[in-house]
Amino acid sequence: MHILFVCTGNICRSPMAAAIARDLLDAAGRGDVEVSSAGIYAIVGHGATDDAVATAGEHGLDLLGHRARQLTRELVAGADLVVGMTREHTDEALRLGARQAITLEPGIRDPYGRGLATYRDTWSLLAARLPDVLPGCGRDGPAK
């Protein structure tokens, strides 16, 4: 199974979501689930923002190797589930042919340029919402 997280630039929300998801899936013994991320207007090749790296580091996770990727038909075709940070992201994935796509409701606002405290709040929202969409990590998530 492959889960693809999507945001705008692929330098904040979706890389953080992917890191959290990998950690949750590892803890649940779900090595059979692959996780990746992309952006609808990706800053291709750019690393995660300093605040995203710092926030992940506070939780023992590493985003230093992350490089932003553009959401493409090929990425969507390879995903069993696309998880958009907002409806705009989900709609674009569906337009590109996603088989199954959901939005983290009520949507995860972009923390870009809003300071470390906002990134920490974003991390907390992601950590609270992701278990329910990951197989074997929450209550009846759609990815089961």
C-alpha positions as protocol buffer text, in pm:
chain_id: "A"
residue {
  index: 1
  type: MET
  ca { x: 0 y: 0 z: 0 }
}
residue {
  index: 2
  type: HIS
  ca { x: 118 y: 353 z: -79 }
}
residue {
  index: 3
  type: ILE
  ca { x: -15 y: 670 z: 90 }
}
residue {
  index: 4
  type: LEU
  ca { x: 67 y: 1006 z: -67 }
}
residue {
  index: 5
  type: PHE
  ca { x: 35 y: 1327 z: 137 }
}
residue {
  index: 6
  type: VAL
  ca { x: -25 y: 1647 z: -61 }
}
residue {
  index: 7
  type: CYS
  ca { x: 5 y: 2016 z: 23 }
}
residue {
  index: 8
  type: THR
  ca { x: 101 y: 2325 z: -174 }
}
residue {
  index: 9
  type: GLY
  ca { x: 480 y: 2362 z: -183 }
}
residue {
  index: 10
  type: ASN
  ca { x: 577 y: 2024 z: -34 }
}
residue {
  index: 11
  type: ILE
  ca { x: 809 y: 2194 z: 213 }
}
residue {
  index: 12
  type: CYS
  ca { x: 592 y: 2215 z: 529 }
}
residue {
  index: 13
  type: ARG
  ca { x: 269 y: 2024 z: 587 }
}
residue {
  index: 14
  type: SER
  ca { x: 297 y: 1718 z: 364 }
}
residue {
  index: 15
  type: PRO
  ca { x: 657 y: 1635 z: 460 }
}
residue {
  index: 16
  type: MET
  ca { x: 564 y: 1667 z: 828 }
}
residue {
  index: 17
  type: ALA
  ca { x: 256 y: 1451 z: 772 }
}
residue {
  index: 18
  type: ALA
  ca { x: 466 y: 1188 z: 594 }
}
residue {
  index: 19
  type: ALA
  ca { x: 721 y: 1184 z: 879 }
}
residue {
  index: 20
  type: ILE
  ca { x: 447 y: 1144 z: 1140 }
}
residue {
  index: 21
  type: ALA
  ca { x: 278 y: 873 z: 933 }
}
residue {
  index: 22
  type: ARG
  ca { x: 602 y: 676 z: 891 }
}
residue {
  index: 23
  type: ASP
  ca { x: 661 y: 693 z: 1264 }
}
residue {
  index: 24
  type: LEU
  ca { x: 306 y: 581 z: 1348 }
}
residue {
  index: 25
  type: LEU
  ca { x: 315 y: 300 z: 1092 }
}
residue {
  index: 26
  type: ASP
  ca { x: 654 y: 180 z: 1217 }
}
residue {
  index: 27
  type: ALA
  ca { x: 522 y: 175 z: 1574 }
}
residue {
  index: 28
  type: ALA
  ca { x: 220 y: -27 z: 1456 }
}
residue {
  index: 29
  type: GLY
  ca { x: 444 y: -275 z: 1275 }
}
residue {
  index: 30
  type: ARG
  ca { x: 306 y: -174 z: 934 }
}
residue {
  index: 31
  type: GLY
  ca { x: 622 y: -200 z: 725 }
}
residue {
  index: 32
  type: ASP
  ca { x: 400 y: -290 z: 430 }
}
residue {
  index: 33
  type: VAL
  ca { x: 277 y: 70 z: 393 }
}
residue {
  index: 34
  type: GLU
  ca { x: 486 y: 315 z: 191 }
}
residue {
  index: 35
  type: VAL
  ca { x: 449 y: 687 z: 257 }
}
residue {
  index: 36
  type: SER
  ca { x: 550 y: 984 z: 41 }
}
residue {
  index: 37
  type: SER
  ca { x: 456 y: 1347 z: -22 }
}
residue {
  index: 38
  type: ALA
  ca { x: 422 y: 1600 z: -302 }
}
residue {
  index: 39
  type: GLY
  ca { x: 291 y: 1951 z: -366 }
}
residue {
  index: 40
  type: ILE
  ca { x: 45 y: 2095 z: -616 }
}
residue {
  index: 41
  type: TYR
  ca { x: 279 y: 2393 z: -667 }
}
residue {
  index: 42
  type: ALA
  ca { x: 594 y: 2229 z: -536 }
}
residue {
  index: 43
  type: ILE
  ca { x: 919 y: 2413 z: -494 }
}
residue {
  index: 44
  type: VAL
  ca { x: 1085 y: 2119 z: -669 }
}
residue {
  index: 45
  type: GLY
  ca { x: 1410 y: 2006 z: -510 }
}
residue {
  index: 46
  type: HIS
  ca { x: 1380 y: 2244 z: -215 }
}
residue {
  index: 47
  type: GLY
  ca { x: 1428 y: 2105 z: 133 }
}
residue {
  index: 48
  type: ALA
  ca { x: 1174 y: 2131 z: 411 }
}
residue {
  index: 49
  type: THR
  ca { x: 1161 y: 2470 z: 580 }
}
residue {
  index: 50
  type: ASP
  ca { x: 1387 y: 2530 z: 878 }
}
residue {
  index: 51
  type: ASP
  ca { x: 1083 y: 2544 z: 1107 }
}
residue {
  index: 52
  type: ALA
  ca { x: 950 y: 2211 z: 972 }
}
residue {
  index: 53
  type: VAL
  ca { x: 1293 y: 2052 z: 1024 }
}
residue {
  index: 54
  type: ALA
  ca { x: 1312 y: 2194 z: 1377 }
}
residue {
  index: 55
  type: THR
  ca { x: 961 y: 2081 z: 1467 }
}
residue {
  index: 56
  type: ALA
  ca { x: 1022 y: 1729 z: 1339 }
}
residue {
  index: 57
  type: GLY
  ca { x: 1350 y: 1721 z: 1529 }
}
residue {
  index: 58
  type: GLU
  ca { x: 1168 y: 1805 z: 1851 }
}
residue {
  index: 59
  type: HIS
  ca { x: 981 y: 1477 z: 1799 }
}
residue {
  index: 60
  type: GLY
  ca { x: 1290 y: 1274 z: 1712 }
}
residue {
  index: 61
  type: LEU
  ca { x: 1220 y: 1272 z: 1337 }
}
residue {
  index: 62
  type: ASP
  ca { x: 1444 y: 1395 z: 1056 }
}
residue {
  index: 63
  type: LEU
  ca { x: 1334 y: 1601 z: 755 }
}
residue {
  index: 64
  type: LEU
  ca { x: 1683 y: 1705 z: 646 }
}
residue {
  index: 65
  type: GLY
  ca { x: 1683 y: 1467 z: 349 }
}
residue {
  index: 66
  type: HIS
  ca { x: 1342 y: 1578 z: 220 }
}
residue {
  index: 67
  type: ARG
  ca { x: 1328 y: 1726 z: -130 }
}
residue {
  index: 68
  type: ALA
  ca { x: 1005 y: 1874 z: -266 }
}
residue {
  index: 69
  type: ARG
  ca { x: 828 y: 1700 z: -554 }
}
residue {
  index: 70
  type: GLN
  ca { x: 555 y: 1815 z: -789 }
}
residue {
  index: 71
  type: LEU
  ca { x: 227 y: 1625 z: -777 }
}
residue {
  index: 72
  type: THR
  ca { x: 195 y: 1439 z: -1107 }
}
residue {
  index: 73
  type: ARG
  ca { x: -36 y: 1187 z: -1270 }
}
residue {
  index: 74
  type: GLU
  ca { x: 236 y: 927 z: -1219 }
}
residue {
  index: 75
  type: LEU
  ca { x: 263 y: 991 z: -845 }
}
residue {
  index: 76
  type: VAL
  ca { x: -115 y: 982 z: -808 }
}
residue {
  index: 77
  type: ALA
  ca { x: -138 y: 661 z: -1014 }
}
residue {
  index: 78
  type: GLY
  ca { x: 109 y: 494 z: -777 }
}
residue {
  index: 79
  type: ALA
  ca { x: -87 y: 588 z: -464 }
}
residue {
  index: 80
  type: ASP
  ca { x: -360 y: 377 z: -309 }
}
residue {
  index: 81
  type: LEU
  ca { x: -468 y: 674 z: -98 }
}
residue {
  index: 82
  type: VAL
  ca { x: -400 y: 1046 z: -141 }
}
residue {
  index: 83
  type: VAL
  ca { x: -440 y: 1261 z: 170 }
}
residue {
  index: 84
  type: GLY
  ca { x: -478 y: 1634 z: 102 }
}
residue {
  index: 85
  type: MET
  ca { x: -410 y: 1896 z: 363 }
}
residue {
  index: 86
  type: THR
  ca { x: -701 y: 2101 z: 223 }
}
residue {
  index: 87
  type: ARG
  ca { x: -984 y: 2040 z: -22 }
}
residue {
  index: 88
  type: GLU
  ca { x: -784 y: 2220 z: -294 }
}
residue {
  index: 89
  type: HIS
  ca { x: -510 y: 1957 z: -265 }
}
residue {
  index: 90
  type: THR
  ca { x: -757 y: 1668 z: -271 }
}
residue {
  index: 91
  type: ASP
  ca { x: -939 y: 1816 z: -571 }
}
residue {
  index: 92
  type: GLU
  ca { x: -614 y: 1841 z: -767 }
}
residue {
  index: 93
  type: ALA
  ca { x: -526 y: 1480 z: -686 }
}
residue {
  index: 94
  type: LEU
  ca { x: -870 y: 1370 z: -806 }
}
residue {
  index: 95
  type: ARG
  ca { x: -830 y: 1577 z: -1122 }
}
residue {
  index: 96
  type: LEU
  ca { x: -504 y: 1390 z: -1185 }
}
residue {
  index: 97
  type: GLY
  ca { x: -680 y: 1056 z: -1147 }
}
residue {
  index: 98
  type: ALA
  ca { x: -650 y: 957 z: -780 }
}
residue {
  index: 99
  type: ARG
  ca { x: -840 y: 636 z: -705 }
}
residue {
  index: 100
  type: GLN
  ca { x: -907 y: 735 z: -344 }
}
residue {
  index: 101
  type: ALA
  ca { x: -847 y: 1079 z: -194 }
}
residue {
  index: 102
  type: ILE
  ca { x: -948 y: 1236 z: 134 }
}
residue {
  index: 103
  type: THR
  ca { x: -895 y: 1573 z: 300 }
}
residue {
  index: 104
  type: LEU
  ca { x: -779 y: 1605 z: 658 }
}
residue {
  index: 105
  type: GLU
  ca { x: -1085 y: 1790 z: 785 }
}
residue {
  index: 106
  type: PRO
  ca { x: -1143 y: 2067 z: 851 }
}
residue {
  index: 107
  type: GLY
  ca { x: -817 y: 2125 z: 664 }
}
residue {
  index: 108
  type: ILE
  ca { x: -465 y: 2195 z: 780 }
}
residue {
  index: 109
  type: ARG
  ca { x: -368 y: 2559 z: 728 }
}
residue {
  index: 110
  type: ASP
  ca { x: -30 y: 2640 z: 578 }
}
residue {
  index: 111
  type: PRO
  ca { x: 222 y: 2734 z: 849 }
}
residue {
  index: 112
  type: TYR
  ca { x: 471 y: 2879 z: 599 }
}
residue {
  index: 113
  type: GLY
  ca { x: 622 y: 3206 z: 725 }
}
residue {
  index: 114
  type: ARG
  ca { x: 412 y: 3206 z: 1041 }
}
residue {
  index: 115
  type: GLY
  ca { x: 682 y: 3106 z: 1291 }
}
residue {
  index: 116
  type: LEU
  ca { x: 788 y: 2802 z: 1488 }
}
residue {
  index: 117
  type: ALA
  ca { x: 486 y: 2810 z: 1721 }
}
residue {
  index: 118
  type: THR
  ca { x: 253 y: 2772 z: 1421 }
}
residue {
  index: 119
  type: TYR
  ca { x: 457 y: 2478 z: 1293 }
}
residue {
  index: 120
  type: ARG
  ca { x: 427 y: 2316 z: 1635 }
}
residue {
  index: 121
  type: ASP
  ca { x: 50 y: 2368 z: 1626 }
}
residue {
  index: 122
  type: THR
  ca { x: 38 y: 2220 z: 1275 }
}
residue {
  index: 123
  type: TRP
  ca { x: 238 y: 1918 z: 1393 }
}
residue {
  index: 124
  type: SER
  ca { x: -6 y: 1866 z: 1680 }
}
residue {
  index: 125
  type: LEU
  ca { x: -305 y: 1879 z: 1444 }
}
residue {
  index: 126
  type: LEU
  ca { x: -142 y: 1631 z: 1208 }
}
residue {
  index: 127
  type: ALA
  ca { x: -45 y: 1397 z: 1491 }
}
residue {
  index: 128
  type: ALA
  ca { x: -404 y: 1403 z: 1620 }
}
residue {
  index: 129
  type: ARG
  ca { x: -571 y: 1343 z: 1282 }
}
residue {
  index: 130
  type: LEU
  ca { x: -340 y: 1099 z: 1106 }
}
residue {
  index: 131
  type: PRO
  ca { x: -395 y: 785 z: 1317 }
}
residue {
  index: 132
  type: ASP
  ca { x: -751 y: 758 z: 1189 }
}
residue {
  index: 133
  type: VAL
  ca { x: -646 y: 754 z: 821 }
}
residue {
  index: 134
  type: LEU
  ca { x: -358 y: 511 z: 859 }
}
residue {
  index: 135
  type: PRO
  ca { x: -413 y: 135 z: 844 }
}
residue {
  index: 136
  type: GLY
  ca { x: -368 y: -28 z: 1181 }
}
residue {
  index: 137
  type: CYS
  ca { x: -316 y: 301 z: 1364 }
}
residue {
  index: 138
  type: GLY
  ca { x: -663 y: 432 z: 1450 }
}
residue {
  index: 139
  type: ARG
  ca { x: -1037 y: 375 z: 1441 }
}
residue {
  index: 140
  type: ASP
  ca { x: -1164 y: 247 z: 1107 }
}
residue {
  index: 141
  type: GLY
  ca { x: -961 y: 483 z: 886 }
}
residue {
  index: 142
  type: PRO
  ca { x: -1046 y: 480 z: 516 }
}
residue {
  index: 143
  type: ALA
  ca { x: -706 y: 331 z: 430 }
}
residue {
  index: 144
  type: LYS
  ca { x: -789 y: -6 z: 592 }
}
